[in-house]
């Protein structure tokens, strides 16, 4: 830090009130929002983004003459020493809504323009629809605006190409690997003007909309393939003879596997009870079918094997005999009559 910079900084901050907005209609221009990482939190129904927010504004109280300060064309200043816009995440998922938390320096130019490019962590609510999990898609919107000032005092402007993605990846043999399990399908950043019934002034926000799709290939091996295997095992249960004792053992084994699968998936989607994933509904229905099959098989085994101290009650036998005619099993009617005579 040169003596010229120290003298200029001291001169600019003399009688400077950092709590007062710059004179006139202050315009905050967002030139870029570069997203580095993204993460969805199913347990809290929220999304977290780590990004760099490049924005600038004019503060005529910080202007100086190049001739008077040895052609000093820029000056780094502590952001806590100057006025900063009270940018806030309206739909924040944390108690702290304020956007500016970084202590990185700002750049001030001779004409009074202030450039601030801090890393910001956006943690905001995003209701997730897990119906098609693990192939679910979500559209999340984060709203950024001033908490105190209306549009006549503090305007927000954004360029159409301000939203950028520079996700952390690492090149490996055969492709790239990423720390994120999400693929960006669509993204948009827009300036929104809203009027409230209480006030005649406009309130301006910047809405960042991101549509994501889950693309983690690990779910193929931990969810999809096991679900297909469970469906095939359920089919095998119904292929076994009703009177076979092995059907009870195999059915009980399938019940246990289905319960383990539901326990695993519940840990992921337990916080989204209003939209149960289809794959969980499938496994739950398989669980019911296998349970019914095991109960019927147990009843058949009990009826088919000795001892039989009492004959089958007529209230059960009569409907079954009537049904046998429609099922072309009339030969079993004679056999049932002989069995009745033996008792």
C-alpha positions as CSV (number, residue, x, y, z in Angstrom):
1,X,0.0,0.0,0.0
2,X,1.6,3.3,-1.1
3,X,1.4,6.6,0.7
4,X,-0.7,8.0,-2.2
5,X,-3.3,5.2,-1.7
6,X,-3.3,5.8,2.1
7,X,-3.8,9.5,1.6
8,X,-6.6,9.1,-1.0
9,X,-8.4,6.5,1.2
10,X,-8.2,8.8,4.2
11,X,-9.5,11.7,2.1
12,X,-12.4,9.8,0.7
13,X,-13.5,8.4,4.0
14,X,-13.4,11.7,5.8
15,X,-16.9,12.6,6.9
16,X,-18.2,9.6,4.9
17,X,-21.4,8.0,6.3
18,X,-21.4,4.3,5.2
19,X,-25.0,3.9,6.4
20,X,-26.4,6.5,4.0
21,X,-27.3,5.6,0.5
22,X,-25.4,7.5,-2.3
23,X,-27.2,10.6,-3.5
24,X,-29.7,10.3,-6.3
25,X,-31.2,7.2,-7.7
26,X,-28.7,4.5,-7.1
27,X,-28.5,1.7,-9.7
28,X,-27.0,-1.7,-8.8
29,X,-25.8,-3.4,-12.0
30,X,-25.3,-7.2,-11.8
31,X,-22.9,-8.1,-14.5
32,X,-22.5,-11.8,-13.7
33,X,-23.5,-14.5,-11.3
34,X,-21.1,-17.4,-11.7
35,X,-22.3,-20.6,-10.0
36,X,-19.6,-22.9,-8.8
37,X,-21.4,-25.6,-6.9
38,X,-25.0,-26.7,-6.4
39,X,-26.6,-29.0,-3.8
40,X,-30.1,-30.0,-3.0
41,X,-31.2,-30.8,0.5
42,X,-34.2,-33.2,0.5
43,X,-34.4,-33.1,4.3
44,X,-34.9,-29.3,4.5
45,X,-36.6,-28.8,1.0
46,X,-33.9,-26.3,0.1
47,X,-31.1,-25.6,-2.4
48,X,-27.6,-24.3,-1.7
49,X,-25.5,-22.5,-4.3
50,X,-21.9,-21.3,-4.0
51,X,-21.3,-18.5,-6.5
52,X,-19.5,-15.3,-7.3
53,X,-21.7,-12.2,-7.6
54,X,-20.2,-9.4,-9.7
55,X,-22.1,-6.2,-9.2
56,X,-21.3,-2.5,-9.3
57,X,-22.9,0.9,-8.4
58,X,-22.0,4.6,-8.5
59,X,-21.1,6.5,-5.3
60,X,-20.1,10.0,-6.2
61,X,-18.7,10.5,-2.7
62,X,-15.8,8.2,-3.6
63,X,-14.7,10.0,-6.8
64,X,-11.3,11.7,-7.3
65,X,-9.2,13.4,-9.9
66,X,-6.5,11.4,-11.6
67,X,-4.3,14.5,-11.9
68,X,-4.4,15.1,-8.2
69,X,-3.4,11.6,-7.2
70,X,-0.6,10.6,-9.5
71,X,-2.9,8.8,-12.1
72,X,-4.2,6.3,-9.5
73,X,-6.8,4.6,-11.6
74,X,-8.3,2.3,-8.9
75,X,-8.3,1.9,-5.2
76,X,-9.0,-1.2,-3.1
77,X,-11.2,-0.5,-0.1
78,X,-12.6,-2.6,2.8
79,X,-16.3,-3.2,2.2
80,X,-17.0,-2.4,5.8
81,X,-15.8,1.1,5.3
82,X,-18.2,2.1,2.6
83,X,-21.9,1.9,1.8
84,X,-23.1,-1.4,0.3
85,X,-26.5,-2.3,-1.0
86,X,-28.7,-4.3,1.4
87,X,-29.2,-7.2,-1.0
88,X,-31.2,-9.9,0.6
89,X,-32.3,-13.4,-0.3
90,X,-36.1,-13.1,0.1
91,X,-36.8,-16.9,0.3
92,X,-33.7,-17.7,2.4
93,X,-33.7,-21.1,4.2
94,X,-31.5,-19.7,6.9
95,X,-32.0,-17.2,9.7
96,X,-29.5,-14.8,8.1
97,X,-31.1,-13.3,5.0
98,X,-28.3,-10.8,4.2
99,X,-26.3,-11.5,1.1
100,X,-23.0,-9.6,1.8
101,X,-20.9,-11.6,4.2
102,X,-17.5,-11.5,2.5
103,X,-14.7,-9.4,3.8
104,X,-12.9,-9.3,0.4
105,X,-12.0,-5.8,-0.8
106,X,-14.0,-3.8,-3.2
107,X,-12.5,-1.8,-6.2
108,X,-13.3,1.9,-6.4
109,X,-12.6,3.8,-9.7
110,X,-12.0,7.6,-10.1
111,X,-15.5,8.3,-11.5
112,X,-17.0,6.9,-8.3
113,X,-17.9,3.4,-9.6
114,X,-17.6,0.6,-7.0
115,X,-17.1,-2.9,-8.1
116,X,-17.7,-5.8,-5.7
117,X,-17.2,-9.5,-6.6
118,X,-17.7,-11.4,-3.4
119,X,-18.3,-15.2,-3.1
120,X,-21.9,-15.6,-1.9
121,X,-23.7,-18.7,-0.5
122,X,-27.3,-18.7,-1.6
123,X,-29.3,-21.1,0.6
124,X,-33.0,-20.8,-0.3
125,X,-36.2,-22.9,-0.1
126,X,-37.2,-25.1,-3.0
127,X,-40.1,-27.5,-2.7
128,X,-39.1,-30.8,-4.3
129,X,-41.4,-33.2,-6.1
130,X,-39.9,-36.7,-5.6
131,X,-42.6,-38.6,-7.5
132,X,-40.1,-39.7,-10.2
133,X,-37.2,-40.2,-7.9
134,X,-34.3,-41.0,-8.7
135,X,-35.1,-39.4,-12.1
136,X,-36.7,-36.3,-10.5
137,X,-36.5,-32.8,-11.9
138,X,-37.0,-29.5,-10.0
139,X,-37.3,-25.9,-10.8
140,X,-35.9,-23.6,-8.0
141,X,-36.1,-19.9,-7.9
142,X,-34.0,-17.6,-5.7
143,X,-35.2,-14.0,-5.2
144,X,-32.7,-11.3,-4.5
145,X,-33.5,-7.7,-3.7
146,X,-33.2,-4.7,-1.4
147,X,-34.8,-5.2,2.0
148,X,-35.3,-1.5,2.8
149,X,-35.2,0.6,-0.3
150,X,-37.9,0.8,-3.0
151,X,-37.2,1.1,-6.7
152,X,-37.1,4.9,-6.8
153,X,-34.1,4.9,-4.4
154,X,-32.4,1.7,-5.3
155,X,-32.8,0.2,-8.8
156,X,-31.5,-3.3,-9.8
157,X,-30.4,-4.0,-13.3
158,X,-29.1,-7.3,-14.8
159,X,-27.8,-8.3,-18.2
160,X,-29.5,-11.1,-20.0
161,X,-26.3,-13.2,-20.0
162,X,-25.3,-12.6,-16.4
163,X,-26.0,-16.2,-15.3
164,X,-23.0,-18.4,-15.8
165,X,-22.1,-21.9,-14.7
166,X,-18.5,-22.9,-13.9
167,X,-19.2,-26.1,-11.9
168,X,-16.3,-27.8,-10.3
169,X,-15.1,-30.8,-12.3
170,X,-12.0,-32.9,-12.7
171,X,-10.9,-34.5,-15.9
172,X,-10.3,-38.3,-15.7
173,X,-9.7,-41.0,-18.2
174,X,-12.8,-41.3,-20.3
175,X,-14.5,-38.1,-19.2
176,X,-15.1,-35.8,-16.3
177,X,-16.2,-36.2,-12.8
178,X,-18.2,-33.6,-10.8
179,X,-19.0,-33.1,-7.2
180,X,-22.6,-32.4,-8.1
181,X,-25.3,-35.1,-8.8
182,X,-27.4,-32.6,-10.7
183,X,-27.6,-31.6,-14.3
184,X,-28.7,-28.1,-15.3
185,X,-31.5,-28.3,-17.9
186,X,-32.6,-24.6,-18.1
187,X,-31.6,-21.4,-16.3
188,X,-32.8,-17.9,-16.4
189,X,-32.2,-14.6,-14.6
190,X,-34.8,-11.8,-14.8
191,X,-35.6,-8.4,-13.3
192,X,-39.0,-8.4,-11.7
193,X,-41.0,-5.2,-10.7
194,X,-43.7,-5.7,-8.1
195,X,-46.2,-3.3,-6.5
196,X,-47.7,-4.0,-3.1
197,X,-51.2,-2.7,-2.0
198,X,-49.6,-0.7,0.8
199,X,-47.3,1.4,-1.3
200,X,-47.2,3.2,-4.6
201,X,-43.4,2.7,-5.1
202,X,-42.2,-0.3,-7.1
203,X,-40.0,-3.0,-5.4
204,X,-37.5,-4.6,-7.7
205,X,-36.0,-8.1,-7.3
206,X,-33.7,-10.3,-9.4
207,X,-35.1,-13.8,-9.9
208,X,-32.7,-16.6,-10.7
209,X,-34.5,-19.7,-12.0
210,X,-32.7,-23.1,-12.4
211,X,-34.2,-26.3,-13.6
212,X,-32.2,-29.4,-12.5
213,X,-32.3,-33.1,-13.1
214,X,-30.8,-35.7,-10.9
215,X,-28.1,-37.5,-12.9
216,X,-26.1,-39.6,-10.3
217,X,-25.3,-42.9,-12.0
218,X,-24.9,-44.5,-8.6
219,X,-28.7,-44.8,-8.2
220,X,-28.7,-47.2,-11.1
221,X,-26.8,-49.7,-8.9
222,X,-28.3,-48.9,-5.5
223,X,-32.0,-48.3,-6.5
224,X,-33.1,-49.2,-10.0
225,X,-31.4,-52.6,-10.5
226,X,-32.4,-53.8,-7.0
227,X,-36.0,-52.7,-7.6
228,X,-36.0,-54.8,-10.9
229,X,-34.5,-57.8,-9.1
230,X,-37.2,-57.5,-6.4
231,X,-39.9,-57.5,-9.0
232,X,-38.5,-60.7,-10.6
233,X,-38.2,-62.4,-7.2
234,X,-41.9,-61.5,-6.5
235,X,-42.8,-63.2,-9.8
236,X,-40.9,-66.3,-8.8
237,X,-43.0,-66.5,-5.6
238,X,-46.1,-66.9,-7.6
239,X,-44.5,-69.6,-9.9
240,X,-43.9,-71.9,-7.0
241,X,-46.7,-74.5,-6.2
242,X,-49.2,-73.4,-3.5
243,X,-48.6,-76.4,-1.3
244,X,-44.8,-76.3,-1.4
245,X,-43.2,-75.5,1.9
246,X,-40.3,-73.8,0.0
247,X,-42.8,-71.1,-1.0
248,X,-43.1,-70.0,2.6
249,X,-39.4,-69.7,3.0
250,X,-38.8,-67.9,-0.3
251,X,-41.8,-65.6,0.3
252,X,-40.5,-64.7,3.7
253,X,-37.1,-64.0,2.2
254,X,-38.7,-61.6,-0.4
255,X,-40.6,-59.9,2.4
256,X,-37.4,-59.1,4.2
257,X,-35.7,-57.8,1.0
258,X,-38.6,-55.5,0.2
259,X,-38.6,-54.2,3.8
260,X,-34.9,-53.5,3.6
261,X,-35.3,-51.6,0.3
262,X,-38.2,-49.5,1.7
263,X,-36.0,-48.7,4.8
264,X,-33.2,-47.5,2.6
265,X,-35.3,-45.3,0.3
266,X,-37.3,-43.9,3.2
267,X,-34.1,-42.3,4.6
268,X,-33.9,-40.2,1.4
269,X,-37.6,-39.2,0.8
270,X,-38.9,-39.2,4.4
271,X,-39.2,-35.4,4.3
272,X,-41.5,-35.5,1.2
273,X,-44.6,-37.3,2.4
274,X,-47.0,-35.6,0.0
275,X,-45.4,-37.1,-3.1
276,X,-44.2,-40.6,-2.6
277,X,-41.8,-41.8,-5.3
278,X,-43.4,-44.3,-7.8
279,X,-40.6,-46.8,-7.2
280,X,-41.5,-46.9,-3.5
281,X,-45.1,-47.5,-4.4
282,X,-44.1,-50.4,-6.6
283,X,-42.0,-52.1,-3.9
284,X,-44.8,-51.5,-1.3
285,X,-47.3,-53.1,-3.6
286,X,-44.9,-56.0,-4.1
287,X,-44.6,-56.3,-0.4
288,X,-48.4,-56.7,0.0
289,X,-48.6,-59.2,-2.9
290,X,-45.9,-61.4,-1.4
291,X,-47.5,-61.2,2.1
292,X,-50.8,-62.3,0.7
293,X,-49.1,-65.1,-1.2
294,X,-47.3,-66.3,1.9
295,X,-50.5,-66.3,4.0
296,X,-52.4,-68.2,1.3
297,X,-49.5,-70.7,0.9
298,X,-49.5,-71.2,4.7
299,X,-53.2,-71.9,4.7
300,X,-52.9,-74.3,1.8
301,X,-50.0,-76.2,3.4
302,X,-52.0,-76.5,6.6
303,X,-55.1,-77.8,4.7
304,X,-53.2,-80.2,2.5
305,X,-51.2,-82.0,5.1
306,X,-52.2,-84.3,8.0
307,X,-53.5,-84.5,10.6
308,X,-57.1,-83.5,9.8
309,X,-59.2,-84.3,12.9
310,X,-62.2,-82.5,11.5
311,X,-63.7,-82.2,8.0
312,X,-63.8,-78.9,6.2
313,X,-66.9,-76.9,7.3
314,X,-69.8,-76.8,4.9
315,X,-69.8,-73.0,4.9
316,X,-66.4,-73.2,3.2
317,X,-66.8,-76.4,1.3
318,X,-70.1,-75.5,-0.5
319,X,-68.8,-72.3,-2.2
320,X,-65.6,-74.1,-3.2
321,X,-67.6,-76.9,-4.8
322,X,-69.8,-74.5,-6.7
323,X,-66.8,-72.6,-7.9
324,X,-65.1,-75.9,-9.1
325,X,-67.7,-76.2,-11.9
326,X,-66.8,-72.8,-13.3
327,X,-63.1,-73.7,-13.1
328,X,-63.6,-77.0,-14.9
329,X,-62.5,-78.9,-11.8
330,X,-65.5,-81.1,-11.4
331,X,-63.3,-84.2,-11.0
332,X,-62.2,-82.8,-7.7
333,X,-65.9,-82.7,-6.5
334,X,-66.0,-86.5,-6.5
335,X,-62.7,-86.6,-4.6
336,X,-64.0,-84.2,-2.0
337,X,-67.1,-86.3,-1.5
338,X,-65.1,-89.4,-0.8
339,X,-63.0,-87.5,1.7
340,X,-66.2,-86.3,3.4
341,X,-67.4,-89.9,3.7
342,X,-64.1,-91.0,5.3
343,X,-64.8,-88.6,8.2
